[in-house]
Amino acid sequence: MSGGPTFTPGGVPDGARRRVQASTKLLHEWSEMQPWDAPPIYELRLGPTPLSVNAPVLTPAVERMLRVFNRYADMIGITPTEIQVIEAKVVADPGAVSQLQHYLDLVHTTPMVQEWAPRAVQGVLLFAVNDPIVTQRANSVGIRVVIFTPAWVQDYLNLKYFRRQRILPPGA
């Protein structure tokens, strides 16, 4: 397919999504502390369009429609030795392991990453709340797990998971 969209690297853009979606906020805050060689690429669509139709020729309109189904990693970060493919979740999720493995398979088929192709590709799961079973599974397939828990995560967990329960003050 030709005429793909263009994208300017630069991390997580400011806006409602970064302020509302906890995993995006987590990713943004963590990424600002990393020693990137190039600006990180937020939500880079990876690989070729995975969908197809039984038609001899795709019209440009259908081609554009199918292109939005490309998979995308939360962030691609370039360090001196690695292309990091990062998936962020506030609470560790076992499905994130296979999701990230799929993204790792697509990295070298993505033109925007070709300039850094000689570097090792490293999957990174970024969690605020760890699950040792998910971490063990990720590590067993070569995926790095990073636990980063900013102070606002406590309030997020209280609102998201404990809003129906009475929260007792410490020591009660």
N, C-alpha and C positions, 0 to 999 in steps of 0.2 A: 504494500500500500504506500502511496506517496502523499505528500502534502500534509504530513502529520502536524499536530500542534507544536508550537514552540513554548519553551519554558525557561525562565530565568532562575537559576539557583539562588537561594537566599534564606533558607530556614523556614520556620513557621511564620506566616504572615500575621500581622496584627488584625484583629477583628473579632466578631462575635464568637466564632468557632473556638478561638483560643481562650476566650473568657468563659465559655459555657461548657465545652467538652473537657472533662477532667483529663482524659488520656492525652489530648492535644496540649493542654496546659503543662502536664507532666513532661511530655516530650520537649516542649519549648524550653522549659526551665533547665532540664538536664542538658540539652544540646548547647545552651549558652556557655556551659562550663567545659566543653570538650575542645581539645586542641586540633581543630580541623585544618587541613591543608587548603581546602576550598570551601566556600559557603555550602552548608548542608542543603540537600535537595529534599523539600517537603512534598510528600505524596507524588513521587515520580511514577508514572505509569510504566510498567515493566513488560518487556517482551512484545511479541506480535499479538495482534488481536486473536483471542482464542476461539471466537465464535465464527461459524460459517453458515452459509445457506446453500440450498440446492438450486442455485441459479448460475447460468453460464457466465454472466458478467454482473458484477456489483456496481450499482450506480454510486456516484459520489455521496448521495444522501444516505444510502444504506451503509456505505463504508464508514461515514462519520458516526452513524448511529451505533454500529458494532464496536467502533474504537473506544467508546466510553465504557465498554465492558472489560477493557484491559485491567489486569491486576495492578495494584500499586502498594508499595511499601509505605509505611508512615514516614520514613526518612531514609535517605542514603547519605552517609557521612564518609568523607574521604580523609583518612589519616596518612601519615608518612608511609605506613606499611600495609594498610587495609582499605578495602571498600566495605564499609559497614552497612549492612541492610538491617534497619531497626524497625521493630514492631513494638508499640507501647500499649500497655493495658494497666489500669490502676490496680486491679486485682488479678493476680496470676490466673491464667485460663489455659487448660490443657490444649484446647484447639489452636492456641497461638503457635504451638510448636509446628504443627503441620502447615499452618498458614505461612509461617516464615520459611519453612523448607521449600514450599512452592515458589515463593518470591526469589529465594536463592537460586533456584533452577533457571529463572528468567533473567537474572542480572546481565549475563554476558550476551544476551540477545537484544539488549537495549542500547541503541546508538549513543545516547548521552553519556553512558558510562565507559565507552570504548577507550577514551583517552587515558583512563586509569586501569585498563585491562590487565597489565602485568602484576598488579597488586593482588594479594590474597583477598578472597571474599569471605567475610565473617558475619554470620547472623548474630544479632543482638536482640534479646527480649528485655524490654525495660518495664519493670513492675514497681509499684509503690508498696504493694502487699504481696509478700512471697508465699509460695506454696512449695514446700521441699520436694514433693513428688513431681510437680511440673518442672522444677529446676533440675532434678536428677534426670528426667527424661530429656530435657533440652541439652544438658551437658553430655549425655550419652551419644547424641548425634552431632556433637561439635558446635552447638549453639551456646553462646555466652549469655548469661543472665546477669542483669544489673538491677540491683534494688536501690531505688532512689525515692525517699519518702519525705517530701517537704512538709512543713507544719500544717498547711491547709488540708492535707489528706485526712486528718482526724475529723475535721468539720464535714468534709465530703462524705466520709463513711457514716457519720452520724445522720446526715440528711438522707443518704441513699439507702442505707441498710437498716438503720435503727429508728427511723422516724415514727414507727408505730409502737416502739417500746419506750418505756420511761428510762431516760438516761440518769443514772445515779451519779452524784458528785463523787470525786475520788475520796476514798476512806469511808464511804457510807455502807 
